[in-house]
Amino acid sequence: MTGYDLGHWVVFAVMITVLLYPIGRILRRIGLSPLWSVLAVIPLVNLIGLWVLAFADWPGRRGGAGRQ
Protein backbone atom coordinates (compact mmCIF):
# COMPACT_ATOMS: atom_id res chain seq x y z
CA MET A 1 0.00 0.00 0.00
CA THR A 2 2.09 2.87 -1.23
CA GLY A 3 0.98 6.12 -2.76
CA TYR A 4 -2.44 7.58 -3.02
CA ASP A 5 -5.32 6.16 -4.98
CA LEU A 6 -8.18 8.05 -6.60
CA GLY A 7 -10.28 7.99 -3.43
CA HIS A 8 -7.63 9.92 -1.50
CA TRP A 9 -7.46 12.60 -4.19
CA VAL A 10 -11.24 12.96 -4.26
CA VAL A 11 -11.38 13.41 -0.48
CA PHE A 12 -8.52 15.92 -0.69
CA ALA A 13 -10.27 17.92 -3.42
CA VAL A 14 -13.52 17.98 -1.44
CA MET A 15 -11.73 19.13 1.72
CA ILE A 16 -9.89 21.90 -0.12
CA THR A 17 -13.14 23.05 -1.75
CA VAL A 18 -14.96 23.07 1.59
CA LEU A 19 -12.15 25.22 3.00
CA LEU A 20 -11.51 27.61 0.11
CA TYR A 21 -15.04 28.37 -1.08
CA PRO A 22 -16.27 30.16 2.07
CA ILE A 23 -12.97 32.00 2.44
CA GLY A 24 -13.28 33.21 -1.15
CA ARG A 25 -16.84 34.41 -0.50
CA ILE A 26 -15.71 36.37 2.56
CA LEU A 27 -12.85 37.95 0.64
CA ARG A 28 -15.19 38.94 -2.19
CA ARG A 29 -17.57 40.59 0.29
CA ILE A 30 -14.81 42.74 1.73
CA GLY A 31 -13.66 43.79 -1.73
CA LEU A 32 -10.66 41.54 -2.31
CA SER A 33 -10.04 38.89 -4.95
CA PRO A 34 -11.22 35.41 -3.92
CA LEU A 35 -7.96 34.04 -5.33
CA TRP A 36 -6.27 35.19 -2.12
CA SER A 37 -8.01 32.25 -0.41
CA VAL A 38 -5.31 29.96 -1.83
CA LEU A 39 -3.00 31.33 0.87
CA ALA A 40 -5.13 29.48 3.42
CA VAL A 41 -3.53 26.14 2.49
CA ILE A 42 0.09 27.30 2.87
CA PRO A 43 1.39 26.77 6.41
CA LEU A 44 2.53 29.90 8.27
CA VAL A 45 1.49 32.08 5.33
CA ASN A 46 -2.13 31.46 6.33
CA LEU A 47 -1.46 32.77 9.85
CA ILE A 48 0.37 35.84 8.57
CA GLY A 49 -2.43 36.49 6.07
CA LEU A 50 -5.05 36.19 8.80
CA TRP A 51 -3.28 38.79 10.95
CA VAL A 52 -2.76 41.15 8.00
CA LEU A 53 -6.42 40.80 7.03
CA ALA A 54 -7.59 41.39 10.59
CA PHE A 55 -5.76 44.70 10.95
CA ALA A 56 -5.86 46.04 7.38
CA ASP A 57 -8.26 48.62 5.99
CA TRP A 58 -10.75 46.67 3.93
CA PRO A 59 -11.30 48.13 0.44
CA GLY A 60 -15.03 47.40 0.58
CA ARG A 61 -15.35 49.41 3.80
CA ARG A 62 -13.65 52.63 2.64
CA GLY A 63 -15.61 55.82 2.33
CA GLY A 64 -18.44 54.68 4.56
CA ALA A 65 -18.31 57.08 7.47
CA GLY A 66 -20.28 55.84 10.42
CA ARG A 67 -20.24 52.18 9.44
CA GLN A 68 -18.95 49.71 11.99
mmCIF file of the N, C-alpha and C atoms, coordinates in Angstrom:
data_MODEL
# 
_entry.id   MODEL 
# 
loop_
_atom_site.group_PDB 
_atom_site.id 
_atom_site.type_symbol 
_atom_site.label_atom_id 
_atom_site.label_alt_id 
_atom_site.label_comp_id 
_atom_site.label_asym_id 
_atom_site.label_entity_id 
_atom_site.label_seq_id 
_atom_site.pdbx_PDB_ins_code 
_atom_site.Cartn_x 
_atom_site.Cartn_y 
_atom_site.Cartn_z 
_atom_site.occupancy 
_atom_site.B_iso_or_equiv 
_atom_site.pdbx_formal_charge 
_atom_site.auth_seq_id 
_atom_site.auth_comp_id 
_atom_site.auth_asym_id 
_atom_site.auth_atom_id 
_atom_site.pdbx_PDB_model_num 
ATOM 1   N N  . MET A 1 1  ? 0.837   -1.183 0.000  1.00 0.00 ? 1  MET A N  1 
ATOM 2   C CA . MET A 1 1  ? 0.000   0.000  0.000  1.00 0.00 ? 1  MET A CA 1 
ATOM 3   C C  . MET A 1 1  ? 0.882   1.247  0.000  1.00 0.00 ? 1  MET A C  1 
ATOM 4   N N  . THR A 1 2  ? 1.316   1.641  -1.133 1.00 0.00 ? 2  THR A N  1 
ATOM 5   C CA . THR A 1 2  ? 2.093   2.871  -1.230 1.00 0.00 ? 2  THR A CA 1 
ATOM 6   C C  . THR A 1 2  ? 1.377   3.841  -2.151 1.00 0.00 ? 2  THR A C  1 
ATOM 7   N N  . GLY A 1 3  ? 1.579   5.103  -1.906 1.00 0.00 ? 3  GLY A N  1 
ATOM 8   C CA . GLY A 1 3  ? 0.983   6.123  -2.765 1.00 0.00 ? 3  GLY A CA 1 
ATOM 9   C C  . GLY A 1 3  ? -0.468  6.380  -2.412 1.00 0.00 ? 3  GLY A C  1 
ATOM 10  N N  . TYR A 1 4  ? -1.056  7.200  -3.226 1.00 0.00 ? 4  TYR A N  1 
ATOM 11  C CA . TYR A 1 4  ? -2.445  7.581  -3.021 1.00 0.00 ? 4  TYR A CA 1 
ATOM 12  C C  . TYR A 1 4  ? -3.277  7.110  -4.197 1.00 0.00 ? 4  TYR A C  1 
ATOM 13  N N  . ASP A 1 5  ? -4.434  6.557  -3.894 1.00 0.00 ? 5  ASP A N  1 
ATOM 14  C CA . ASP A 1 5  ? -5.321  6.160  -4.978 1.00 0.00 ? 5  ASP A CA 1 
ATOM 15  C C  . ASP A 1 5  ? -6.329  7.275  -5.255 1.00 0.00 ? 5  ASP A C  1 
ATOM 16  N N  . LEU A 1 6  ? -7.220  7.042  -6.171 1.00 0.00 ? 6  LEU A N  1 
ATOM 17  C CA . LEU A 1 6  ? -8.178  8.054  -6.604 1.00 0.00 ? 6  LEU A CA 1 
ATOM 18  C C  . LEU A 1 6  ? -9.065  8.525  -5.448 1.00 0.00 ? 6  LEU A C  1 
ATOM 19  N N  . GLY A 1 7  ? -9.423  7.633  -4.559 1.00 0.00 ? 7  GLY A N  1 
ATOM 20  C CA . GLY A 1 7  ? -10.279 7.992  -3.427 1.00 0.00 ? 7  GLY A CA 1 
ATOM 21  C C  . GLY A 1 7  ? -9.642  9.036  -2.530 1.00 0.00 ? 7  GLY A C  1 
ATOM 22  N N  . HIS A 1 8  ? -8.342  8.923  -2.311 1.00 0.00 ? 8  HIS A N  1 
ATOM 23  C CA . HIS A 1 8  ? -7.635  9.916  -1.504 1.00 0.00 ? 8  HIS A CA 1 
ATOM 24  C C  . HIS A 1 8  ? -7.660  11.288 -2.166 1.00 0.00 ? 8  HIS A C  1 
ATOM 25  N N  . TRP A 1 9  ? -7.465  11.323 -3.470 1.00 0.00 ? 9  TRP A N  1 
ATOM 26  C CA . TRP A 1 9  ? -7.456  12.597 -4.186 1.00 0.00 ? 9  TRP A CA 1 
ATOM 27  C C  . TRP A 1 9  ? -8.840  13.240 -4.203 1.00 0.00 ? 9  TRP A C  1 
ATOM 28  N N  . VAL A 1 10 ? -9.878  12.429 -4.298 1.00 0.00 ? 10 VAL A N  1 
ATOM 29  C CA . VAL A 1 10 ? -11.241 12.961 -4.265 1.00 0.00 ? 10 VAL A CA 1 
ATOM 30  C C  . VAL A 1 10 ? -11.537 13.572 -2.898 1.00 0.00 ? 10 VAL A C  1 
ATOM 31  N N  . VAL A 1 11 ? -11.176 12.878 -1.840 1.00 0.00 ? 11 VAL A N  1 
ATOM 32  C CA . VAL A 1 11 ? -11.376 13.409 -0.484 1.00 0.00 ? 11 VAL A CA 1 
ATOM 33  C C  . VAL A 1 11 ? -10.574 14.692 -0.300 1.00 0.00 ? 11 VAL A C  1 
ATOM 34  N N  . PHE A 1 12 ? -9.352  14.722 -0.778 1.00 0.00 ? 12 PHE A N  1 
ATOM 35  C CA . PHE A 1 12 ? -8.519  15.915 -0.685 1.00 0.00 ? 12 PHE A CA 1 
ATOM 36  C C  . PHE A 1 12 ? -9.156  17.089 -1.427 1.00 0.00 ? 12 PHE A C  1 
ATOM 37  N N  . ALA A 1 13 ? -9.648  16.852 -2.625 1.00 0.00 ? 13 ALA A N  1 
ATOM 38  C CA . ALA A 1 13 ? -10.270 17.917 -3.419 1.00 0.00 ? 13 ALA A CA 1 
ATOM 39  C C  . ALA A 1 13 ? -11.530 18.443 -2.730 1.00 0.00 ? 13 ALA A C  1 
ATOM 40  N N  . VAL A 1 14 ? -12.317 17.562 -2.151 1.00 0.00 ? 14 VAL A N  1 
ATOM 41  C CA . VAL A 1 14 ? -13.522 17.985 -1.443 1.00 0.00 ? 14 VAL A CA 1 
ATOM 42  C C  . VAL A 1 14 ? -13.151 18.817 -0.221 1.00 0.00 ? 14 VAL A C  1 
ATOM 43  N N  . MET A 1 15 ? -12.151 18.389 0.529  1.00 0.00 ? 15 MET A N  1 
ATOM 44  C CA . MET A 1 15 ? -11.734 19.127 1.719  1.00 0.00 ? 15 MET A CA 1 
ATOM 45  C C  . MET A 1 15 ? -11.200 20.507 1.355  1.00 0.00 ? 15 MET A C  1 
ATOM 46  N N  . ILE A 1 16 ? -10.419 20.606 0.311  1.00 0.00 ? 16 ILE A N  1 
ATOM 47  C CA . ILE A 1 16 ? -9.890  21.903 -0.125 1.00 0.00 ? 16 ILE A CA 1 
ATOM 48  C C  . ILE A 1 16 ? -11.032 22.808 -0.577 1.00 0.00 ? 16 ILE A C  1 
ATOM 49  N N  . THR A 1 17 ? -11.995 22.262 -1.300 1.00 0.00 ? 17 THR A N  1 
ATOM 50  C CA . THR A 1 17 ? -13.142 23.048 -1.754 1.00 0.00 ? 17 THR A CA 1 
ATOM 51  C C  . THR A 1 17 ? -13.964 23.552 -0.569 1.00 0.00 ? 17 THR A C  1 
ATOM 52  N N  . VAL A 1 18 ? -14.193 22.682 0.401  1.00 0.00 ? 18 VAL A N  1 
ATOM 53  C CA . VAL A 1 18 ? -14.958 23.071 1.587  1.00 0.00 ? 18 VAL A CA 1 
ATOM 54  C C  . VAL A 1 18 ? -14.228 24.162 2.364  1.00 0.00 ? 18 VAL A C  1 
ATOM 55  N N  . LEU A 1 19 ? -12.928 24.185 2.316  1.00 0.00 ? 19 LEU A N  1 
ATOM 56  C CA . LEU A 1 19 ? -12.148 25.217 3.000  1.00 0.00 ? 19 LEU A CA 1 
ATOM 57  C C  . LEU A 1 19 ? -12.085 26.511 2.191  1.00 0.00 ? 19 LEU A C  1 
ATOM 58  N N  . LEU A 1 20 ? -11.777 26.418 0.905  1.00 0.00 ? 20 LEU A N  1 
ATOM 59  C CA . LEU A 1 20 ? -11.510 27.612 0.113  1.00 0.00 ? 20 LEU A CA 1 
ATOM 60  C C  . LEU A 1 20 ? -12.760 28.369 -0.338 1.00 0.00 ? 20 LEU A C  1 
ATOM 61  N N  . TYR A 1 21 ? -13.846 27.684 -0.574 1.00 0.00 ? 21 TYR A N  1 
ATOM 62  C CA . TYR A 1 21 ? -15.038 28.367 -1.081 1.00 0.00 ? 21 TYR A CA 1 
ATOM 63  C C  . TYR A 1 21 ? -15.553 29.427 -0.105 1.00 0.00 ? 21 TYR A C  1 
ATOM 64  N N  . PRO A 1 22 ? -15.778 29.109 1.165  1.00 0.00 ? 22 PRO A N  1 
ATOM 65  C CA . PRO A 1 22 ? -16.266 30.163 2.065  1.00 0.00 ? 22 PRO A CA 1 
ATOM 66  C C  . PRO A 1 22 ? -15.255 31.286 2.279  1.00 0.00 ? 22 PRO A C  1 
ATOM 67  N N  . ILE A 1 23 ? -13.986 30.963 2.284  1.00 0.00 ? 23 ILE A N  1 
ATOM 68  C CA . ILE A 1 23 ? -12.972 32.002 2.437  1.00 0.00 ? 23 ILE A CA 1 
ATOM 69  C C  . ILE A 1 23 ? -13.013 32.938 1.235  1.00 0.00 ? 23 ILE A C  1 
ATOM 70  N N  . GLY A 1 24 ? -13.157 32.394 0.049  1.00 0.00 ? 24 GLY A N  1 
ATOM 71  C CA . GLY A 1 24 ? -13.275 33.212 -1.145 1.00 0.00 ? 24 GLY A CA 1 
ATOM 72  C C  . GLY A 1 24 ? -14.498 34.106 -1.118 1.00 0.00 ? 24 GLY A C  1 
ATOM 73  N N  . ARG A 1 25 ? -15.622 33.592 -0.611 1.00 0.00 ? 25 ARG A N  1 
ATOM 74  C CA . ARG A 1 25 ? -16.838 34.405 -0.500 1.00 0.00 ? 25 ARG A CA 1 
ATOM 75  C C  . ARG A 1 25 ? -16.644 35.561 0.479  1.00 0.00 ? 25 ARG A C  1 
ATOM 76  N N  . ILE A 1 26 ? -15.984 35.313 1.584  1.00 0.00 ? 26 ILE A N  1 
ATOM 77  C CA . ILE A 1 26 ? -15.712 36.367 2.558  1.00 0.00 ? 26 ILE A CA 1 
ATOM 78  C C  . ILE A 1 26 ? -14.814 37.425 1.943  1.00 0.00 ? 26 ILE A C  1 
ATOM 79  N N  . LEU A 1 27 ? -13.766 36.987 1.263  1.00 0.00 ? 27 LEU A N  1 
ATOM 80  C CA . LEU A 1 27 ? -12.849 37.946 0.636  1.00 0.00 ? 27 LEU A CA 1 
ATOM 81  C C  . LEU A 1 27 ? -13.556 38.787 -0.420 1.00 0.00 ? 27 LEU A C  1 
ATOM 82  N N  . ARG A 1 28 ? -14.444 38.184 -1.173 1.00 0.00 ? 28 ARG A N  1 
ATOM 83  C CA . ARG A 1 28 ? -15.194 38.938 -2.187 1.00 0.00 ? 28 ARG A CA 1 
ATOM 84  C C  . ARG A 1 28 ? -16.088 39.980 -1.529 1.00 0.00 ? 28 ARG A C  1 
ATOM 85  N N  . ARG A 1 29 ? -16.694 39.644 -0.405 1.00 0.00 ? 29 ARG A N  1 
ATOM 86  C CA . ARG A 1 29 ? -17.573 40.586 0.291  1.00 0.00 ? 29 ARG A CA 1 
ATOM 87  C C  . ARG A 1 29 ? -16.819 41.787 0.847  1.00 0.00 ? 29 ARG A C  1 
ATOM 88  N N  . ILE A 1 30 ? -15.564 41.603 1.193  1.00 0.00 ? 30 ILE A N  1 
ATOM 89  C CA . ILE A 1 30 ? -14.806 42.741 1.727  1.00 0.00 ? 30 ILE A CA 1 
ATOM 90  C C  . ILE A 1 30 ? -14.046 43.472 0.636  1.00 0.00 ? 30 ILE A C  1 
ATOM 91  N N  . GLY A 1 31 ? -14.217 43.054 -0.606 1.00 0.00 ? 31 GLY A N  1 
ATOM 92  C CA . GLY A 1 31 ? -13.657 43.794 -1.726 1.00 0.00 ? 31 GLY A CA 1 
ATOM 93  C C  . GLY A 1 31 ? -12.313 43.296 -2.223 1.00 0.00 ? 31 GLY A C  1 
ATOM 94  N N  . LEU A 1 32 ? -11.922 42.112 -1.845 1.00 0.00 ? 32 LEU A N  1 
ATOM 95  C CA . LEU A 1 32 ? -10.661 41.537 -2.314 1.00 0.00 ? 32 LEU A CA 1 
ATOM 96  C C  . LEU A 1 32 ? -10.937 40.389 -3.280 1.00 0.00 ? 32 LEU A C  1 
ATOM 97  N N  . SER A 1 33 ? -9.912  40.002 -4.015 1.00 0.00 ? 33 SER A N  1 
ATOM 98  C CA . SER A 1 33 ? -10.042 38.894 -4.951 1.00 0.00 ? 33 SER A CA 1 
ATOM 99  C C  . SER A 1 33 ? -10.159 37.579 -4.186 1.00 0.00 ? 33 SER A C  1 
ATOM 100 N N  . PRO A 1 34 ? -11.098 36.708 -4.579 1.00 0.00 ? 34 PRO A N  1 
ATOM 101 C CA . PRO A 1 34 ? -11.223 35.410 -3.923 1.00 0.00 ? 34 PRO A CA 1 
ATOM 102 C C  . PRO A 1 34 ? -10.005 34.514 -4.134 1.00 0.00 ? 34 PRO A C  1 
ATOM 103 N N  . LEU A 1 35 ? -9.154  34.854 -5.092 1.00 0.00 ? 35 LEU A N  1 
ATOM 104 C CA . LEU A 1 35 ? -7.960  34.042 -5.325 1.00 0.00 ? 35 LEU A CA 1 
ATOM 105 C C  . LEU A 1 35 ? -6.991  34.088 -4.139 1.00 0.00 ? 35 LEU A C  1 
ATOM 106 N N  . TRP A 1 36 ? -7.115  35.120 -3.307 1.00 0.00 ? 36 TRP A N  1 
ATOM 107 C CA . TRP A 1 36 ? -6.271  35.191 -2.118 1.00 0.00 ? 36 TRP A CA 1 
ATOM 108 C C  . TRP A 1 36 ? -6.551  34.041 -1.151 1.00 0.00 ? 36 TRP A C  1 
ATOM 109 N N  . SER A 1 37 ? -7.670  33.352 -1.305 1.00 0.00 ? 37 SER A N  1 
ATOM 110 C CA . SER A 1 37 ? -8.014  32.248 -0.409 1.00 0.00 ? 37 SER A CA 1 
ATOM 111 C C  . SER A 1 37 ? -7.038  31.084 -0.543 1.00 0.00 ? 37 SER A C  1 
ATOM 112 N N  . VAL A 1 38 ? -6.298  31.036 -1.642 1.00 0.00 ? 38 VAL A N  1 
ATOM 113 C CA . VAL A 1 38 ? -5.314  29.961 -1.830 1.00 0.00 ? 38 VAL A CA 1 
ATOM 114 C C  . VAL A 1 38 ? -4.231  30.017 -0.739 1.00 0.00 ? 38 VAL A C  1 
ATOM 115 N N  . LEU A 1 39 ? -3.991  31.204 -0.191 1.00 0.00 ? 39 LEU A N  1 
ATOM 116 C CA . LEU A 1 39 ? -2.999  31.327 0.869  1.00 0.00 ? 39 LEU A CA 1 
ATOM 117 C C  . LEU A 1 39 ? -3.388  30.549 2.122  1.00 0.00 ? 39 LEU A C  1 
ATOM 118 N N  . ALA A 1 40 ? -4.656  30.194 2.252  1.00 0.00 ? 40 ALA A N  1 
ATOM 119 C CA . ALA A 1 40 ? -5.129  29.477 3.423  1.00 0.00 ? 40 ALA A CA 1 
ATOM 120 C C  . ALA A 1 40 ? -4.561  28.061 3.529  1.00 0.00 ? 40 ALA A C  1 
ATOM 121 N N  . VAL A 1 41 ? -4.048  27.518 2.452  1.00 0.00 ? 41 VAL A N  1 
ATOM 122 C CA . VAL A 1 41 ? -3.528  26.145 2.490  1.00 0.00 ? 41 VAL A CA 1 
ATOM 123 C C  . VAL A 1 41 ? -2.014  26.093 2.613  1.00 0.00 ? 41 VAL A C  1 
ATOM 124 N N  . ILE A 1 42 ? -1.370  27.255 2.723  1.00 0.00 ? 42 ILE A N  1 
ATOM 125 C CA . ILE A 1 42 ? 0.085   27.297 2.866  1.00 0.00 ? 42 ILE A CA 1 
ATOM 126 C C  . ILE A 1 42 ? 0.427   27.545 4.334  1.00 0.00 ? 42 ILE A C  1 
ATOM 127 N N  . PRO A 1 43 ? 1.085   26.606 4.988  1.00 0.00 ? 43 PRO A N  1 
ATOM 128 C CA . PRO A 1 43 ? 1.387   26.767 6.411  1.00 0.00 ? 43 PRO A CA 1 
ATOM 129 C C  . PRO A 1 43 ? 2.202   28.036 6.681  1.00 0.00 ? 43 PRO A C  1 
ATOM 130 N N  . LEU A 1 44 ? 1.942   28.648 7.789  1.00 0.00 ? 44 LEU A N  1 
ATOM 131 C CA . LEU A 1 44 ? 2.531   29.897 8.273  1.00 0.00 ? 44 LEU A CA 1 
ATOM 132 C C  . LEU A 1 44 ? 2.083   31.107 7.462  1.00 0.00 ? 44 LEU A C  1 
ATOM 133 N N  . VAL A 1 45 ? 1.991   30.971 6.149  1.00 0.00 ? 45 VAL A N  1 
ATOM 134 C CA . VAL A 1 45 ? 1.488   32.078 5.329  1.00 0.00 ? 45 VAL A CA 1 
ATOM 135 C C  . VAL A 1 45 ? 0.032   32.340 5.686  1.00 0.00 ? 45 VAL A C  1 
ATOM 136 N N  . ASN A 1 46 ? -0.727  31.273 5.974  1.00 0.00 ? 46 ASN A N  1 
ATOM 137 C CA . ASN A 1 46 ? -2.126  31.460 6.334  1.00 0.00 ? 46 ASN A CA 1 
ATOM 138 C C  . ASN A 1 46 ? -2.271  32.241 7.642  1.00 0.00 ? 46 ASN A C  1 
ATOM 139 N N  . LEU A 1 47 ? -1.407  32.017 8.589  1.00 0.00 ? 47 LEU A N  1 
ATOM 140 C CA . LEU A 1 47 ? -1.457  32.766 9.846  1.00 0.00 ? 47 LEU A CA 1 
ATOM 141 C C  . LEU A 1 47 ? -1.077  34.223 9.647  1.00 0.00 ? 47 LEU A C  1 
ATOM 142 N N  . ILE A 1 48 ? -0.045  34.460 8.856  1.00 0.00 ? 48 ILE A N  1 
ATOM 143 C CA . ILE A 1 48 ? 0.371   35.837 8.567  1.00 0.00 ? 48 ILE A CA 1 
ATOM 144 C C  . ILE A 1 48 ? -0.741  36.562 7.807  1.00 0.00 ? 48 ILE A C  1 
ATOM 145 N N  . GLY A 1 49 ? -1.336  35.893 6.833  1.00 0.00 ? 49 GLY A N  1 
ATOM 146 C CA . GLY A 1 49 ? -2.430  36.490 6.070  1.00 0.00 ? 49 GLY A CA 1 
ATOM 147 C C  . GLY A 1 49 ? -3.636  36.808 6.938  1.00 0.00 ? 49 GLY A C  1 
ATOM 148 N N  . LEU A 1 50 ? -3.938  35.942 7.892  1.00 0.00 ? 50 LEU A N  1 
ATOM 149 C CA . LEU A 1 50 ? -5.050  36.189 8.800  1.00 0.00 ? 50 LEU A CA 1 
ATOM 150 C C  . LEU A 1 50 ? -4.811  37.448 9.628  1.00 0.00 ? 50 LEU A C  1 
ATOM 151 N N  . TRP A 1 51 ? -3.607  37.610 10.151 1.00 0.00 ? 51 TRP A N  1 
ATOM 152 C CA . TRP A 1 51 ? -3.284  38.790 10.952 1.00 0.00 ? 51 TRP A CA 1 
ATOM 153 C C  . TRP A 1 51 ? -3.285  40.056 10.102 1.00 0.00 ? 51 TRP A C  1 
ATOM 154 N N  . VAL A 1 52 ? -2.750  39.979 8.889  1.00 0.00 ? 52 VAL A N  1 
ATOM 155 C CA . VAL A 1 52 ? -2.757  41.148 8.004  1.00 0.00 ? 52 VAL A CA 1 
ATOM 156 C C  . VAL A 1 52 ? -4.195  41.525 7.667  1.00 0.00 ? 52 VAL A C  1 
ATOM 157 N N  . LEU A 1 53 ? -5.029  40.550 7.368  1.00 0.00 ? 53 LEU A N  1 
ATOM 158 C CA . LEU A 1 53 ? -6.421  40.804 7.029  1.00 0.00 ? 53 LEU A CA 1 
ATOM 159 C C  . LEU A 1 53 ? -7.181  41.389 8.220  1.00 0.00 ? 53 LEU A C  1 
ATOM 160 N N  . ALA A 1 54 ? -6.879  40.922 9.405  1.00 0.00 ? 54 ALA A N  1 
ATOM 161 C CA . ALA A 1 54 ? -7.587  41.395 10.593 1.00 0.00 ? 54 ALA A CA 1 
ATOM 162 C C  . ALA A 1 54 ? -7.316  42.864 10.887 1.00 0.00 ? 54 ALA A C  1 
ATOM 163 N N  . PHE A 1 55 ? -6.129  43.342 10.583 1.00 0.00 ? 55 PHE A N  1 
ATOM 164 C CA . PHE A 1 55 ? -5.760  44.696 10.950 1.00 0.00 ? 55 PHE A CA 1 
ATOM 165 C C  . PHE A 1 55 ? -5.643  45.654 9.769  1.00 0.00 ? 55 PHE A C  1 
ATOM 166 N N  . ALA A 1 56 ? -5.950  45.193 8.569  1.00 0.00 ? 56 ALA A N  1 
ATOM 167 C CA . ALA A 1 56 ? -5.857  46.043 7.375  1.00 0.00 ? 56 ALA A CA 1 
ATOM 168 C C  . ALA A 1 56 ? -7.155  46.819 7.175  1.00 0.00 ? 56 ALA A C  1 
ATOM 169 N N  . ASP A 1 57 ? -7.068  47.913 6.429  1.00 0.00 ? 57 ASP A N  1 
ATOM 170 C CA . ASP A 1 57 ? -8.261  48.622 5.990  1.00 0.00 ? 57 ASP A CA 1 
ATOM 171 C C  . ASP A 1 57 ? -8.850  47.844 4.824  1.00 0.00 ? 57 ASP A C  1 
ATOM 172 N N  . TRP A 1 58 ? -10.102 47.455 4.962  1.00 0.00 ? 58 TRP A N  1 
ATOM 173 C CA . TRP A 1 58 ? -10.745 46.669 3.929  1.00 0.00 ? 58 TRP A CA 1 
ATOM 174 C C  . TRP A 1 58 ? -11.229 47.584 2.824  1.00 0.00 ? 58 TRP A C  1 
ATOM 175 N N  . PRO A 1 59 ? -10.894 47.270 1.563  1.00 0.00 ? 59 PRO A N  1 
ATOM 176 C CA . PRO A 1 59 ? -11.298 48.131 0.443  1.00 0.00 ? 59 PRO A CA 1 
ATOM 177 C C  . PRO A 1 59 ? -12.805 48.304 0.346  1.00 0.00 ? 59 PRO A C  1 
ATOM 178 N N  . GLY A 1 60 ? -13.577 47.317 0.659  1.00 0.00 ? 60 GLY A N  1 
ATOM 179 C CA . GLY A 1 60 ? -15.031 47.404 0.584  1.00 0.00 ? 60 GLY A CA 1 
ATOM 180 C C  . GLY A 1 60 ? -15.625 48.277 1.672  1.00 0.00 ? 60 GLY A C  1 
ATOM 181 N N  . ARG A 1 61 ? -14.863 48.621 2.682  1.00 0.00 ? 61 ARG A N  1 
ATOM 182 C CA . ARG A 1 61 ? -15.353 49.407 3.804  1.00 0.00 ? 61 ARG A CA 1 
ATOM 183 C C  . ARG A 1 61 ? -14.907 50.858 3.743  1.00 0.00 ? 61 ARG A C  1 
ATOM 184 N N  . ARG A 1 62 ? -14.152 51.245 2.752  1.00 0.00 ? 62 ARG A N  1 
ATOM 185 C CA . ARG A 1 62 ? -13.646 52.625 2.643  1.00 0.00 ? 62 ARG A CA 1 
ATOM 186 C C  . ARG A 1 62 ? -14.770 53.563 2.240  1.00 0.00 ? 62 ARG A C  1 
ATOM 187 N N  . GLY A 1 63 ? -14.674 54.776 2.743  1.00 0.00 ? 63 GLY A N  1 
ATOM 188 C CA . GLY A 1 63 ? -15.612 55.816 2.330  1.00 0.00 ? 63 GLY A CA 1 
ATOM 189 C C  . GLY A 1 63 ? -16.968 55.722 2.977  1.00 0.00 ? 63 GLY A C  1 
ATOM 190 N N  . GLY A 1 64 ? -17.156 54.815 3.899  1.00 0.00 ? 64 GLY A N  1 
ATOM 191 C CA . GLY A 1 64 ? -18.439 54.678 4.563  1.00 0.00 ? 64 GLY A CA 1 
ATOM 192 C C  . GLY A 1 64 ? -18.370 55.186 5.982  1.00 0.00 ? 64 GLY A C  1 
ATOM 193 N N  . ALA A 1 65 ? -18.386 56.492 6.149  1.00 0.00 ? 65 ALA A N  1 
ATOM 194 C CA . ALA A 1 65 ? -18.306 57.082 7.475  1.00 0.00 ? 65 ALA A CA 1 
ATOM 195 C C  . ALA A 1 65 ? -19.506 56.638 8.297  1.00 0.00 ? 65 ALA A C  1 
ATOM 196 N N  . GLY A 1 66 ? -19.219 56.248 9.520  1.00 0.00 ? 66 GLY A N  1 
ATOM 197 C CA . GLY A 1 66 ? -20.284 55.837 10.424 1.00 0.00 ? 66 GLY A CA 1 
ATOM 198 C C  . GLY A 1 66 ? -20.592 54.356 10.397 1.00 0.00 ? 66 GLY A C  1 
ATOM 199 N N  . ARG A 1 67 ? -20.008 53.627 9.462  1.00 0.00 ? 67 ARG A N  1 
ATOM 200 C CA . ARG A 1 67 ? -20.242 52.176 9.439  1.00 0.00 ? 67 ARG A CA 1 
ATOM 201 C C  . ARG A 1 67 ? -19.304 51.506 10.417 1.00 0.00 ? 67 ARG A C  1 
ATOM 202 N N  . GLN A 1 68 ? -19.762 50.449 11.013 1.00 0.00 ? 68 GLN A N  1 
ATOM 203 C CA . GLN A 1 68 ? -18.949 49.711 11.986 1.00 0.00 ? 68 GLN A CA 1 
ATOM 204 C C  . GLN A 1 68 ? -18.167 48.637 11.295 1.00 0.00 ? 68 GLN A C  1 
# 
